[in-house]
Amino acid sequence: MICILYNPLANNSKGEQDARNWAKENGVEGKFVSLLETQDMIGFLNGLDPDDEVILTGGDGTLNRFANDVYGQEIKVPVYYVKCGSGNDFFRDNEKYVKDGKIELRPFLKDLPQITVNGIKRRFLNGIGYGLDGETCKAGDIQKMHSDKPVNYTNIAIKLLLGGYQLKKATVTVDGETNRYENVWLASTMKGRFYGGGLMVAPDQDRFNEDGSVSVVTLYKKSRLITLMRFPSLNKGEHVLKKDWVTVKTGHKVEVSFDQPCALQIDGDVIDGVTSYIVETGV
């Protein structure tokens, strides 16, 4: 049996229809199960027959929820991921592993970093966006509450760049080495290369690197005009060449604090009112 696990909230609440459309287009017959109605994910997976397989459909938020539900547990049946979200950064980051439109997910669910923020502990697959990216995701979530139209995150980010986002002072500590920055746009920690629907925030980050390190990317510049002009360089990861604008550190324990509260996103899931976060690997 094929079990198609979907998130009804994915892709602006089109998750179930997207899953059914994918199954129809690919000639897949299976049992459809809502991720939100499955309270004990490991129990559900272990209850499947050895010859069964699971196809998880959705976006980065769906993946994050699934990863946290099953982290540290053995999954005995194959679990394949199919992109049906609005951002799909995990899929974009791992296209070389795609076979027949799917990614076998189990190898990616090991050795995930952990973030501690506002008393919450979570694992993540892509990255932490703190600053402009978090505020952009927050504004997008607000827009979703009042409209069924697709959210244009690029337009939101541009408006924030032009004046809606207040620059921060940041303290960033990576493996005990502390640096302080002014006029900070973002201070992100990355397991993969992408977030924000295609921004290559950490182009040199390898999620399967031997030492298990993450990349910490701090972007800072007082001039809004220069930042606006340079911002498209994030699409190709070329921003890291501008040493007066960005600093990249790698390590295993990351502590970031801002001088004022700001929104933060974990694989697209927003937490508001954050003044600091900690990321640890190997825990």
N, C-alpha and C positions, 0 to 999 in steps of 0.2 A: 504494500500500500504506500502511496505517496501522500504525505500530510503537508498541506500548504498552510503555513503559519503566517498570518497577515496582521498588520497593525491598522485598525480602522481609522486612526488619526493621521496616518502617514500621507504625505503629499496633499496637504490642505484637506484632510478628511476624505480623501479618495482611495484610501488604502485597500479596502475590500474590493472595490470595483477594479482597481489596478491589478490586484492579484488574480481576479477572475478573468480579466482581459488577457493577462500574460498566459494563463493556463490554456485559454481557448486558442490563442494565436500559436502556441507551441504544441498543441495536441496533447496536453497533459490532463489526465483525469485523476482526481484525488479528493481527499477530504479537506475541507476548509475549516481552519480553527483560528479563532481570534486570540492574538497575543494578550490582549487586555483581560480576557476571560479565563486565562490559564494561570491560576494562582501559584501552583507548584510546578514550575517548568521542568525541573529535574525528574520529579515523579512522573510527569507526563511523558518525557522522553524515554525514561527507563521502562515505561509501560508498553512501549511499542515493540513489535516483533523485530528480531535481528535483521530480517530482510527488508524492513521498511526504510524509508528515507524521508527526511524533512526538507522542505524548501521554504526558506524564510524570505518574505518579500517586504519591502519598505525602504526607508532611507537610513541616514546616519543615527537618528534618534532611536529608531527601531532596533538597530544593531546594538546601540549602547544599552538599551533596556535588556535585550536578550543576553548580552555579555555579562551584565551584572547579575542577572538571574541565575546564570549557570557557572559563574567563575569559580575555579578551583575544584569542579566536579568532573568526573569522567562521563563523556557522552559516547554511548556505544553505537549509535546509529549515525550514518552520514547526515550532515547538515549543510545544505547548499544555500548560498545567498544570491538573490536576484534583486537588482536595483529597481525600486519603484517609489523613490522619494523625490524630494525637491532639490536636495543638494548633491547626494551621492558621492561624497568625497572619498569614502572608503573604497568604493568601486573604482573611482578614478585613480587612486593611489596604487591599486593592485591589479591593474588591467592585464599585466603579464601572466597572472594566475587564472585568468578567465578561460573557461572551457565550456563551450555550448551555452554561452551567456550566463554562466553560473560560476561562483567561487566556493570551493569547499572551505567551510568556515572554521572548522575545529583547530587547525594550526594557528589561527590568528587570535585565539581566545586564551593563549598562554602568556605568562609574563607581562601582563598589562600593568601600566603604572597606576598608582592610586592618588587621587586628589582628596585633600581635606579642606573643606570650605564651609564656613558658617555652621560648623558642627556636623556636617555631612561628609561621609566617605564614599567615594565612587571610583570605579575603574573607567578608563576611557580608551578608545581605539584610535581616534584621530588626533584631537588636540583640545587645549584649553584656550579660549579666546577671552582676553581680559582687556577692557578698554573700548576702543572704537568698535571692535567686532562684537563684543558683548552687548553694547548699546544698540548696534544695528539689529542684532537678533531680537533684542527686547522690543524695539520699535516694530519689527516685523510681526512679532506675536500679538502686539496690540492691534495692528492692522487686521490680522486674521480674525480677531474677535468681532470686528465691525464690518467686515466685507468678505465676500466669497471670491474676490478677484485674486489672481496670483500675486504674491508679494515680490516687488522689484527691490531686492536688497542693494543693488548697485546705486539706485537712486537715493535710497535711505542713507547709505554711507556717504554719498556726495554731499547731501544736505548737512550731515553731521560734520563733515570736513570743512564746510563753508562757514560753520559758526555754531552749530547745535551741540557739538562736543567740546567740553571744557578740558583743556590739557591738564595732565596730572604730574605730580612728583612721585617717583617710584624708587623703592629699594628692592634690589634683586640680588639674592644670594644663591649661588650655585656651588654645591659641595664645599661650603664654608667660605667661599670668596664673595665678598659683598661689593656691589657697585650701586651708586646712586645716580639717578637721571632726573632731569627736568624736562618739561614740555613733552611728556610721553603720550603717544597715541595708542600703543598697545604693548602688552608684556605677556606673550603667549608661550605655552609649553607644549611641545609637539611630540607625539609618538609616531605619527605619519608625516607626510609632506603637506597635505592640503587641509584647508577648512574654508568655510564661507562660500561653498558652491564653486570651487575652482581656484581659489587663491593659493598659490604655491608658497606658503609662508616659510617653510623650512626645506628648501630644495635638496639639501645634502643629508637630510634625516633618513635613516634606514631602519624600519621597524624591526628588522631581524638582525640588527648589528650585534656583534659578538658580546659586547659588554653591557648590552641592555640599556644604554643611555638614552636620554631624551634631549631635544634641542630647545633652548630658551631664546626666544626672539624678542628683542626690545626695539621698538621703533619710536624715534623722538625727533622733533624739529619744531621750532617755534613758528616758522612761517607756514601758514595754512596754504598759501599759493604754491609754494614749492612742494609741499606734501601732496596737494591735489594733482600737480603735474606729474609727480613721481609715482603716485599710487597705482597706475596701470602696470607698473613694472612687477607688482606682486603676482600678476597672472602667469608670468613665466619664471618667477623666482629670481629676477635680475635685481631686485631691491637690495640683496645682500652684497652687491658690488659697491654700493654707496656707503662707504664707511663713516661718513659724517651724519648718517641718517638711521643706521641700524647696527645693532650689536647682536651676535649669535654666540651663545655659550652652550656647551654640552655637559651633562652630568647626571647624577643619580638622585640627588635631593635638591629640590628647588623651593625657595621661599620668596614670595613676591608680595609686596604691600604698596598700596597707594595712599596718598595723603587725604583722599576723600572717597566716599563710597562710589562704586561703579558696578554696572552689570557684568556678569561673567557667563560664558557659555561653555558647556561640556558636550562635545559632539552635537552641538546645536540646541541643547537644552539649557534654558536661561535660568540663572540664579541672580536676583537683584540685590543691591545694597551690600556689595562685597568690598571689604577693605584689605583683605589679604587671603592668600591661599598657599598651600603646601602640596608639592607633588613628590612622591617617593617611588622608586623602582625597587624591585626585589623584595617587596613586603607582602 
